[in-house]
Amino acid sequence: MTIKSKSYIRLTVEEVEKLNLCRKSIIGNYSKHQVISGLIDGGFATALESLYSDDLITDDEFNKGLDKLPDYLQEKVRAKLQR
């Protein structure tokens, strides 16, 4: 079950233009919310990889974090870390 909370962010005109360009580069019709969610997942995956590589998080924290990612990103992180 996904728990939703309402959080709003303000974007500059330039940031919205960048977001729209990202949307154009993706095959299919994705909302700004979907694109931002994907970017957050990508950033989270990078953070997990970096923190784990530098021994700044435990195996348990790493695995709990991986569980929060879509399968394709879990595989990508594991492959980079050769786990």
C-alpha positions in Angstrom: 0.0 0.0 0.0 1.3 3.4 -0.9 0.8 6.1 1.6 0.5 9.5 0.1 1.3 12.9 1.6 0.7 16.2 0.1 3.9 18.1 -0.4 4.3 20.9 -2.9 7.5 22.3 -4.4 7.9 25.5 -6.3 9.8 25.3 -9.5 11.2 28.1 -11.5 10.2 28.6 -15.1 13.6 27.2 -16.1 13.1 24.1 -14.0 9.7 23.5 -15.5 11.2 23.9 -19.0 13.9 21.3 -18.1 11.2 19.0 -16.7 9.2 19.3 -19.9 12.3 18.5 -22.0 12.8 15.4 -19.8 9.2 14.4 -20.5 9.8 14.8 -24.3 12.7 12.4 -24.2 10.6 9.6 -22.7 8.6 7.4 -25.0 5.0 7.5 -23.9 2.9 10.1 -22.2 4.1 10.6 -18.7 2.9 13.3 -16.2 5.3 15.6 -14.5 4.6 13.7 -11.3 5.6 10.5 -12.9 8.8 12.0 -14.2 9.7 13.6 -10.9 9.0 10.3 -9.1 11.4 8.5 -11.5 14.1 11.1 -11.0 13.7 10.7 -7.2 14.1 7.0 -7.5 17.2 7.5 -9.7 18.7 9.8 -7.1 17.8 7.5 -4.3 19.5 4.6 -6.1 22.6 6.6 -6.6 22.7 7.6 -2.9 22.3 4.0 -1.8 25.1 2.9 -4.1 27.4 5.7 -2.9 26.6 5.3 0.8 27.0 1.5 0.7 30.3 1.7 -1.3 31.7 4.1 1.3 30.5 1.9 4.2 28.3 4.7 5.5 25.2 2.4 5.7 24.8 -1.1 7.0 23.8 -4.1 4.9 20.4 -3.9 6.5 19.9 -0.3 5.6 21.1 -1.0 2.1 18.6 -3.8 1.6 15.7 -1.9 3.1 16.6 0.9 0.7 16.7 -1.4 -2.2 13.3 -2.7 -1.4 11.9 0.8 -1.9 13.2 0.9 -5.5 11.5 -0.6 -8.7 13.0 -4.0 -9.7 15.0 -2.6 -12.7 16.8 -0.1 -10.4 17.5 -2.7 -7.8 19.1 -4.8 -10.5 21.1 -1.8 -11.7 22.4 -1.0 -8.2 23.3 -4.6 -7.5 25.1 -4.9 -10.8 27.2 -1.8 -10.2 28.2 -3.1 -6.8 28.6 -6.6 -8.1 26.6 -8.1 -5.3 
